[in-house]
């Protein structure tokens, strides 16, 4: 049996030296050599009749070296299995200049490896007070969502002339001079816009226009900044600083108007299927609950994002960085240069720290994802893909068959498992902290999130 000694090299960094004797590898070498003699195909000799001396001369050294290395690796793996040190990745071979296996000198051999050890981690979430921002749903938000659904499910008509801020205009934009003359070879671009997207001062120029009517405009005059950016992007002119000052001849190609749906039972069933909503009051109550549920999910996501940074930045952790850089150098398909390692190391270190933190949370709290949870997640993914579309006559046998096929896809299962276990990690973390609930508006929440993301990029 191989002898393994362990020696500390530095912070969480040890050296393992494996020593094997002649008796541990030589019998296996001789047996392999004999089997090779029986199977070797060498011109001039029948199979199985090749002289052992010739086989040994031709292939012996390679077989000998392979058997020595295999025995060393087995000794190392047996030690790791028995002692179970908590290590990163695989041991790295150290320079072993005196290691020269020779068939002509079968002796004891020694080979050294380097290992990096995982640190002990202490989490302090139970001492943390974390902000939880709850968005207040206003009647205006409910009204806006109701109107959005009324228009999305409304009927598109084609009136004769522009008469409302809700008219949909399909407009052909062609670069021109101030009089509307389009130079030869200019190609136009069609853009679809609502009348209300134009500036309030410009809208009267649109009223009464009929199909094929034309007018000349400047984008800076016709649109406020946000809408102007949309139009410039649609026209492929976002990177042209002078485009806003230029003139365009605009032709009304098509005119439409979406007639809002009536707030009746048929609309309620189509907008929110399966809820048996019969009155406007019930409809608005359901919308308010849906909107609140959406913002509560955003609030939980924001809290989880906060906890992620707290755990990552405030969990004391020492790591064997010199070893990890060596490992990173050789971990890919091609060895990395020192410059590549230095560039990748900060991101690698953050990912590693987060992996160690989540592994500890999962292990200490025995968090698991069951097969039924995986199936349920796949099922929900498929159903959400169809959305409100009809799923046939209610026979969902095909859905179960499709989910079963997904469960056989290792990549899909691994991705879904990681998503679900991460959710459980954050659910656990959320229960450990004291939440300071603060009511804010949706606008404040969005602005706060944008500022927070800007700080962390």
C-alpha positions as CSV (number, residue, x, y, z in Angstrom):
1,X,0.0,0.0,0.0
2,X,1.3,3.4,-0.9
3,X,2.6,5.7,1.8
4,X,1.3,9.3,1.8
5,X,2.8,12.1,3.8
6,X,1.3,15.6,4.2
7,X,3.2,18.8,4.7
8,X,1.9,22.4,5.0
9,X,3.1,24.8,2.3
10,X,1.2,27.9,3.4
11,X,-2.3,29.2,4.0
12,X,-4.7,26.4,3.1
13,X,-2.1,24.9,0.9
14,X,-0.5,21.5,1.5
15,X,1.9,19.1,-0.2
16,X,1.1,15.4,-0.5
17,X,4.0,13.1,-1.2
18,X,3.1,9.6,-2.4
19,X,5.7,6.8,-2.1
20,X,5.3,3.4,-3.7
21,X,7.6,0.3,-3.4
22,X,8.7,-2.0,-6.2
23,X,6.3,-4.7,-4.9
24,X,3.3,-2.5,-5.4
25,X,3.7,-2.0,-9.1
26,X,6.1,-4.6,-10.5
27,X,3.8,-7.6,-10.5
28,X,1.2,-5.6,-12.3
29,X,3.8,-4.5,-14.9
30,X,4.9,-8.1,-15.5
31,X,1.3,-9.2,-15.9
32,X,0.5,-6.4,-18.4
33,X,3.7,-7.2,-20.3
34,X,2.7,-10.9,-20.6
35,X,-0.8,-10.0,-21.8
36,X,0.7,-7.6,-24.3
37,X,2.9,-10.4,-25.7
38,X,-0.2,-12.6,-26.3
39,X,-2.0,-9.8,-28.2
40,X,0.8,-8.0,-30.0
41,X,0.7,-8.0,-33.8
42,X,4.3,-7.8,-35.1
43,X,5.2,-8.6,-38.8
44,X,7.0,-11.9,-39.0
45,X,5.4,-13.4,-36.0
46,X,2.2,-15.2,-35.4
47,X,-0.2,-13.5,-32.9
48,X,0.7,-14.8,-29.5
49,X,4.1,-16.1,-30.5
50,X,6.1,-12.8,-30.2
51,X,9.1,-13.4,-28.0
52,X,8.7,-11.7,-24.6
53,X,12.1,-10.2,-24.8
54,X,11.2,-8.4,-28.0
55,X,7.9,-7.1,-26.6
56,X,9.7,-5.9,-23.5
57,X,12.4,-4.1,-25.6
58,X,9.8,-2.5,-27.9
59,X,7.1,-1.5,-25.4
60,X,8.3,-2.3,-21.9
61,X,9.5,1.1,-20.9
62,X,6.1,2.7,-21.8
63,X,4.1,0.0,-20.0
64,X,6.4,0.3,-17.0
65,X,6.0,4.1,-16.7
66,X,2.2,3.8,-17.1
67,X,2.0,1.2,-14.3
68,X,4.2,3.3,-12.0
69,X,2.0,6.4,-12.6
70,X,-1.2,4.4,-12.3
71,X,0.0,3.0,-8.9
72,X,0.9,6.5,-7.6
73,X,-2.5,7.9,-8.7
74,X,-4.2,5.0,-7.0
75,X,-2.3,5.7,-3.8
76,X,-3.2,9.4,-3.9
77,X,-6.9,8.6,-4.5
78,X,-7.0,6.0,-1.8
79,X,-5.6,8.6,0.6
80,X,-8.1,11.3,-0.4
81,X,-11.0,8.8,0.0
82,X,-9.8,7.7,3.4
83,X,-8.9,11.2,4.8
84,X,-11.4,13.2,2.9
85,X,-9.6,16.6,3.1
86,X,-12.0,19.4,1.9
87,X,-10.1,20.4,-1.2
88,X,-10.5,22.6,-4.3
89,X,-10.7,20.7,-7.6
90,X,-8.0,18.1,-8.2
91,X,-4.4,18.0,-6.7
92,X,-1.8,19.6,-8.9
93,X,1.4,17.8,-9.7
94,X,4.5,19.5,-8.3
95,X,7.8,19.6,-10.2
96,X,9.4,16.2,-9.5
97,X,12.7,16.3,-11.3
98,X,14.0,13.1,-9.7
99,X,11.1,11.1,-10.8
100,X,12.4,9.0,-13.7
101,X,10.7,5.6,-13.9
102,X,13.2,3.1,-15.5
103,X,12.3,-0.4,-16.4
104,X,16.0,-1.3,-15.9
105,X,16.0,0.0,-12.4
106,X,12.7,-1.0,-10.7
107,X,12.9,0.7,-7.3
108,X,10.8,2.8,-4.9
109,X,9.3,6.0,-6.4
110,X,8.1,9.2,-4.9
111,X,5.9,11.8,-6.4
112,X,4.5,15.0,-4.9
113,X,1.2,16.9,-5.4
114,X,-0.1,20.2,-4.2
115,X,-3.6,20.7,-2.8
116,X,-5.7,23.8,-1.9
117,X,-8.0,23.5,1.1
118,X,-11.4,25.1,1.4
119,X,-11.7,27.6,4.3
120,X,-14.1,27.4,7.3
121,X,-16.9,29.9,6.8
122,X,-19.1,31.7,9.4
123,X,-22.2,33.5,8.2
124,X,-23.6,36.3,10.3
125,X,-27.0,37.0,8.6
126,X,-28.9,36.8,11.9
127,X,-27.4,40.1,13.0
128,X,-28.5,41.9,9.8
129,X,-31.4,44.3,9.4
130,X,-32.2,44.4,5.7
131,X,-34.5,46.9,3.9
132,X,-37.6,45.5,2.2
133,X,-39.2,48.0,-0.1
134,X,-42.9,47.3,-0.6
135,X,-44.4,49.1,-3.6
136,X,-47.8,50.7,-3.0
137,X,-50.3,49.8,-5.7
138,X,-52.3,52.9,-6.6
139,X,-55.7,53.2,-8.3
140,X,-53.9,54.9,-11.2
141,X,-51.8,51.8,-11.7
142,X,-54.9,49.6,-11.7
143,X,-56.6,51.9,-14.2
144,X,-53.6,51.9,-16.5
145,X,-53.4,48.1,-16.5
146,X,-57.1,47.8,-17.1
147,X,-56.9,50.2,-20.1
148,X,-53.8,48.4,-21.4
149,X,-55.8,45.1,-21.5
150,X,-58.8,46.8,-23.0
151,X,-56.7,48.0,-25.9
152,X,-54.6,44.9,-26.2
153,X,-57.8,42.8,-26.6
154,X,-59.6,45.5,-28.6
155,X,-60.7,45.6,-32.2
156,X,-58.5,47.4,-34.7
157,X,-60.5,49.6,-37.1
158,X,-59.4,51.9,-40.0
159,X,-61.0,55.3,-39.7
160,X,-60.9,57.8,-42.6
161,X,-59.0,60.5,-40.8
162,X,-56.9,61.1,-37.7
163,X,-59.2,62.2,-34.9
164,X,-57.7,60.9,-31.7
165,X,-54.5,60.7,-29.7
166,X,-55.0,57.0,-29.7
167,X,-54.9,56.7,-33.5
168,X,-52.2,54.3,-34.8
169,X,-50.2,55.9,-37.7
170,X,-48.0,53.9,-40.0
171,X,-45.7,56.6,-41.3
172,X,-43.1,56.5,-44.1
173,X,-40.1,58.7,-43.1
174,X,-37.9,59.9,-46.0
175,X,-35.0,62.3,-45.5
176,X,-35.7,65.6,-47.4
177,X,-35.0,69.3,-47.5
178,X,-37.1,71.9,-45.7
179,X,-39.6,71.9,-48.6
180,X,-40.0,68.1,-48.5
181,X,-38.0,67.3,-51.6
182,X,-36.5,63.9,-51.4
183,X,-33.2,63.4,-53.1
184,X,-32.9,60.7,-55.7
185,X,-31.8,57.3,-54.3
186,X,-33.0,58.0,-50.7
187,X,-34.7,55.0,-49.2
188,X,-37.5,55.6,-46.7
189,X,-38.3,53.6,-43.5
190,X,-41.8,52.9,-42.2
191,X,-42.5,53.4,-38.4
192,X,-45.7,52.8,-36.5
193,X,-46.6,55.4,-33.9
194,X,-49.5,56.6,-31.8
195,X,-50.5,60.2,-32.1
196,X,-49.9,60.8,-28.4
197,X,-46.2,60.0,-28.9
198,X,-45.8,63.3,-30.7
199,X,-45.3,66.6,-28.7
200,X,-48.5,68.2,-27.6
201,X,-47.8,71.3,-29.7
202,X,-47.3,69.1,-32.9
203,X,-50.4,66.9,-32.6
204,X,-52.8,69.5,-34.1
205,X,-50.9,69.2,-37.4
206,X,-51.9,65.5,-37.5
207,X,-55.6,65.9,-36.9
208,X,-57.7,65.4,-40.0
209,X,-55.0,63.8,-42.0
210,X,-56.1,61.0,-44.3
211,X,-54.3,58.1,-45.9
212,X,-51.4,59.1,-48.3
213,X,-51.3,62.7,-46.8
214,X,-47.7,64.1,-46.4
215,X,-46.1,66.7,-44.2
216,X,-42.5,67.8,-43.5
217,X,-41.1,67.7,-39.9
218,X,-38.0,67.8,-37.8
219,X,-37.6,65.1,-35.1
220,X,-36.5,67.6,-32.5
221,X,-39.7,69.6,-33.1
222,X,-42.1,66.6,-33.3
223,X,-40.9,64.5,-30.4
224,X,-39.7,64.8,-26.8
225,X,-36.4,63.2,-26.0
226,X,-37.6,59.7,-25.0
227,X,-39.9,59.3,-28.0
228,X,-37.3,60.9,-30.3
229,X,-34.8,58.2,-29.2
230,X,-37.2,55.5,-30.1
231,X,-37.8,57.0,-33.6
232,X,-34.1,57.5,-34.3
233,X,-33.4,53.9,-33.3
234,X,-36.2,52.6,-35.6
235,X,-34.9,54.7,-38.4
236,X,-31.3,53.4,-37.9
237,X,-30.1,57.0,-37.1
238,X,-29.4,56.7,-33.3
239,X,-25.6,57.3,-33.8
240,X,-26.2,60.4,-36.1
241,X,-26.0,63.5,-33.9
242,X,-27.4,65.7,-36.6
243,X,-30.5,63.6,-37.4
244,X,-32.8,65.4,-35.0
245,X,-32.2,68.7,-36.8
246,X,-32.7,67.2,-40.3
247,X,-36.0,67.4,-42.2
248,X,-38.1,64.4,-43.2
249,X,-41.1,64.1,-45.6
250,X,-43.6,61.9,-43.8
251,X,-46.3,60.0,-45.6
252,X,-49.3,58.5,-43.8
253,X,-49.3,54.9,-45.2
254,X,-52.0,53.5,-43.0
255,X,-54.3,54.7,-40.3
256,X,-55.8,52.7,-37.5
257,X,-57.6,52.9,-34.2
258,X,-57.9,50.2,-31.5
259,X,-61.4,50.3,-30.1
260,X,-61.2,49.6,-26.3
261,X,-63.2,46.6,-25.1
262,X,-66.2,47.1,-22.9
263,X,-65.7,46.2,-19.2
264,X,-68.1,43.2,-19.4
265,X,-68.1,39.6,-18.4
266,X,-66.8,38.4,-21.8
267,X,-63.8,40.7,-21.6
268,X,-63.1,39.7,-18.0
269,X,-63.0,36.0,-18.9
270,X,-60.6,36.7,-21.9
271,X,-58.3,39.1,-20.0
272,X,-58.1,37.0,-16.8
273,X,-59.1,33.5,-17.9
274,X,-60.1,30.8,-15.4
275,X,-61.0,33.2,-12.6
276,X,-64.8,33.4,-13.1
277,X,-64.8,37.2,-12.8
278,X,-68.2,38.6,-13.4
279,X,-68.2,42.3,-12.2
280,X,-65.9,45.3,-12.8
281,X,-65.2,45.5,-9.0
282,X,-64.0,41.9,-9.0
283,X,-61.9,42.6,-12.1
284,X,-60.2,45.6,-10.6
285,X,-59.6,43.8,-7.4
286,X,-58.0,40.9,-9.3
287,X,-55.8,43.4,-11.3
288,X,-54.7,45.1,-8.1
289,X,-53.7,41.7,-6.6
290,X,-51.8,40.8,-9.7
291,X,-49.9,44.1,-9.8
292,X,-49.1,43.8,-6.1
293,X,-47.9,40.2,-6.6
294,X,-45.6,41.4,-9.4
295,X,-44.1,44.2,-7.3
296,X,-43.7,41.9,-4.3
297,X,-41.7,39.6,-6.5
298,X,-39.5,42.5,-7.6
299,X,-39.1,43.5,-3.9
300,X,-38.0,39.9,-3.0
301,X,-35.6,40.0,-6.0
302,X,-34.2,43.3,-4.7
303,X,-33.8,41.9,-1.2
304,X,-32.1,38.8,-2.6
305,X,-29.7,41.0,-4.6
306,X,-28.9,42.9,-1.4
307,X,-28.3,39.7,0.5
308,X,-26.1,38.4,-2.3
309,X,-23.8,41.3,-1.9
310,X,-23.9,41.2,1.9
311,X,-22.9,37.5,1.9
312,X,-20.3,38.0,-0.7
313,X,-18.7,41.1,0.8
314,X,-19.1,40.5,4.5
315,X,-18.4,36.8,4.9
316,X,-14.8,36.5,6.2
317,X,-12.9,34.1,3.9
318,X,-9.2,33.4,3.3
319,X,-8.3,31.5,0.2
320,X,-5.1,29.9,-1.1
321,X,-4.8,32.4,-4.0
322,X,-1.4,31.2,-5.2
323,X,-2.7,27.6,-5.6
324,X,-5.9,28.8,-7.2
325,X,-4.0,30.8,-9.8
326,X,-1.9,27.8,-10.6
327,X,-5.1,25.7,-11.0
328,X,-6.7,28.4,-13.1
329,X,-3.7,28.4,-15.4
330,X,-4.2,24.7,-16.3
331,X,-8.0,24.3,-15.9
332,X,-9.0,25.1,-19.5
333,X,-8.5,23.4,-22.8
334,X,-5.4,25.4,-23.3
335,X,-3.0,26.7,-20.6
336,X,-3.5,30.4,-19.8
337,X,-0.8,33.0,-19.7
338,X,-0.1,34.9,-16.5
339,X,-1.8,38.0,-18.0
340,X,-4.9,36.0,-18.8
341,X,-5.0,34.6,-15.3
342,X,-4.6,38.0,-13.7
343,X,-7.4,39.4,-15.8
344,X,-9.8,36.5,-15.0
345,X,-8.9,36.0,-11.4
346,X,-11.1,38.7,-9.7
347,X,-14.3,37.3,-11.4
348,X,-13.2,33.7,-10.7
349,X,-12.6,34.6,-7.1
350,X,-16.0,36.1,-6.6
351,X,-17.7,33.1,-8.3
352,X,-15.7,30.8,-6.1
353,X,-16.6,32.7,-2.9
354,X,-20.3,32.5,-3.8
355,X,-20.1,28.8,-4.5
356,X,-18.5,28.2,-1.1
357,X,-21.1,30.3,0.6
358,X,-24.0,28.5,-1.1
359,X,-22.5,25.1,-0.6
360,X,-22.3,25.8,3.2
361,X,-25.9,27.0,3.3
362,X,-27.1,24.0,1.3
363,X,-25.1,21.6,3.4
364,X,-25.8,23.0,6.9
365,X,-29.5,23.3,6.2
366,X,-29.9,20.1,4.2
367,X,-31.6,22.0,1.4
368,X,-32.7,19.7,-1.4
369,X,-34.6,19.8,-4.7
370,X,-36.8,16.8,-5.2
371,X,-37.7,15.1,-8.5
372,X,-41.2,16.3,-8.1
373,X,-40.0,19.9,-7.7
374,X,-38.0,19.5,-10.9
375,X,-41.0,18.2,-12.7
376,X,-43.2,20.9,-11.4
377,X,-40.7,23.6,-12.5
378,X,-40.5,22.1,-16.0
379,X,-44.3,21.9,-16.2
380,X,-44.6,25.5,-15.2
381,X,-42.1,26.5,-17.8
382,X,-44.0,24.8,-20.5
383,X,-47.4,26.2,-19.4
384,X,-45.9,29.8,-19.2
385,X,-44.6,29.4,-22.7
386,X,-48.2,28.9,-23.9
387,X,-49.5,31.7,-21.7
388,X,-53.2,32.3,-22.3
389,X,-53.3,30.3,-25.4
390,X,-55.7,27.4,-25.5
391,X,-54.3,24.1,-24.3
392,X,-56.8,22.0,-26.2
393,X,-59.6,19.9,-24.6
394,X,-58.0,19.7,-21.1
395,X,-56.2,16.4,-21.8
396,X,-52.6,17.3,-20.7
397,X,-51.1,13.8,-21.2
398,X,-48.8,15.3,-23.9
399,X,-47.5,17.8,-21.3
400,X,-46.5,15.0,-18.9
401,X,-44.7,13.2,-21.7
402,X,-42.9,16.3,-22.7
403,X,-41.8,17.0,-19.1
404,X,-40.6,13.4,-18.8
405,X,-38.4,14.0,-21.9
406,X,-37.0,17.1,-20.3
407,X,-36.2,15.1,-17.2
408,X,-33.9,12.9,-19.3
409,X,-31.9,15.9,-20.5
410,X,-28.9,16.3,-18.1
411,X,-28.2,19.9,-19.2
412,X,-31.8,20.9,-18.7
413,X,-32.1,19.2,-15.3
414,X,-28.8,20.7,-14.1
415,X,-29.9,24.2,-15.1
416,X,-33.3,23.9,-13.5
417,X,-31.8,22.3,-10.3
418,X,-29.3,25.2,-9.9
419,X,-32.2,27.7,-10.4
420,X,-34.3,26.0,-7.7
421,X,-31.6,25.4,-5.2
422,X,-30.5,29.1,-5.6
423,X,-34.1,30.1,-4.8
424,X,-34.0,27.9,-1.7
425,X,-30.7,29.5,-0.6
426,X,-32.2,33.0,-0.8
427,X,-35.4,31.9,0.8
428,X,-33.4,30.6,3.7
429,X,-31.2,33.8,3.8
430,X,-34.4,35.9,3.8
431,X,-35.6,34.1,6.9
432,X,-32.4,34.8,8.8
433,X,-32.5,38.6,8.6
434,X,-34.7,41.2,10.2
435,X,-36.7,42.9,7.5
436,X,-37.3,46.7,7.7
437,X,-40.4,47.1,5.6
438,X,-40.7,50.5,3.8
439,X,-43.5,51.6,1.6
440,X,-42.5,53.4,-1.6
441,X,-43.8,54.3,-5.0
442,X,-43.1,52.2,-8.1
443,X,-41.1,55.2,-9.6
444,X,-39.0,55.4,-6.4
445,X,-38.4,51.6,-6.5
446,X,-37.3,51.7,-10.2
447,X,-35.0,54.7,-9.6
448,X,-33.4,53.0,-6.5
449,X,-32.8,49.8,-8.4
450,X,-31.2,51.6,-11.3
451,X,-28.9,53.5,-8.9
452,X,-28.0,50.2,-7.1
453,X,-27.2,48.4,-10.3
454,X,-25.0,51.3,-11.4
455,X,-23.0,51.1,-8.2
456,X,-22.3,47.4,-8.7
457,X,-21.1,47.6,-12.3
